[in-house]
């Protein structure tokens, strides 16, 4: 382990990679690094994403809309392999200058509308299709309270706790303790809210649940960071109950598969263009076809 103390210079310079899982794609400047156009499918909605917690929010929302019979929510989903730097391709940067997944293009408008930041995509789709966002002003505001809570809180979970606990090249007590304390506080916030509410914002399933579940549901289910035991996740019983109920929704099960490029082959649907893809084009089915060819 290196010296745990560090004296910052008067002016910071980018001289070497910082180390850790994502070191090769971290850089202090924006903009594209290479020319790479984005593919375009036949549906009005084009999604460019990956099945990280932020990506799952949007694919769950789209599948929930389709589950309700809203045909206008049909979409094409293409994977953006962030480990390979696809998010810095010229086409993606044009859609999202911040180079983060997910990014959506709505080609039903002329000119097409780009939508980036996962919370904004959820809000855009909810307003476009009139679903999963209450019309009543008090209930709508409560839903947005929790949507924005997630947008402000999850960076402490992912970029803070997740990075130092799971991804950093070396483990240090101070940052792990700092962010563990905050994540446990956040879980307690959710647990107290869910003690008297079926869903995050009340009795109605909303975009607030879709935003929070892929992060905090996955955390207590030990699907991210392998930290459930460390955090004593089972003690947040109301969060566990809520996590399990949402996990059984058919649209959620489908949404988790879209743009997933790791894990069990039957749970990976690298691209999504049609509802039949979940039956015919998961990686286990494609491998079986190749094996017989």
Secondary structure by P-SEA (a helix, b strand, c coil): ccccbbbbcccccccccccccccccccccccccbbbbbbbccccbbbbbcccaaaaaaaaaaaaaaaaccccccbbbbbccccccccccaaaaaaccccccbbbbccccccbbbbccaaaaaaaaaaaccccccccaaaaaaaaaaaaaaaaccccccccccccccccccccaaaaaaaaaaaaaaaaaaaaaaccccccccccccaaaaacccaaaaaaaccccccccccccccaaaaaaaaaaaaacaaaaaaaacccccccccccccccccccccccccaaaaaaaaaac
